[in-house]
Amino acid sequence: PGAVSALHLLKKLKIPFIFMTNGGGCTERMKAKELSKKFNFEVKRDMIVLSHSPMRELSEKYQGKRVLSVGSCSKKIMKDDIGKSKQK
């Protein structure tokens, strides 16, 4: 209780914040959309940190190499959040 009003106060006072979760199974964009509806204000993709978000930094290192991705929505996550463009 009170989380929504606290988040609205942070926005009103222009205090930056992000949302972090160890959850996965969806893209950052999907989670932003979900939270936008839940909190009744726009949550942008760059305000979301999911369990796989740190992997984005490794995408350049492994560009053009095979990468095993396992989990629900893994192809969508690899394409949208991590930046790998070729999936099989």
C-alpha positions, 0 to 999 in steps of 0.5 A, spaced: 500 500 500 502 506 498 507 504 492 503 508 487 502 514 490 510 514 492 511 513 485 507 519 483 510 523 488 517 521 485 515 523 478 512 530 481 518 532 484 522 529 478 526 524 482 529 519 477 528 512 479 528 505 475 524 498 476 529 492 477 526 485 478 530 478 477 524 476 473 525 475 466 520 471 461 518 478 457 522 484 454 523 490 457 518 493 453 513 489 455 514 490 462 514 497 461 507 497 458 505 492 464 507 497 469 505 503 465 498 500 466 499 498 473 501 505 475 497 509 471 503 513 468 508 512 462 514 507 464 519 507 459 523 501 457 530 505 459 527 505 466 526 497 466 532 492 469 530 485 468 534 479 470 537 479 462 538 486 461 546 486 463 547 481 458 546 487 453 553 489 454 555 482 452 552 482 445 557 486 441 562 481 444 558 475 441 556 478 435 556 473 429 557 467 434 552 462 437 549 463 443 544 458 447 538 462 450 533 458 454 526 460 457 520 463 455 520 468 450 527 467 449 527 469 441 523 475 443 528 477 448 534 476 445 532 480 439 528 486 442 532 487 449 539 484 448 540 485 440 541 479 437 538 479 430 539 472 428 535 466 431 534 459 430 
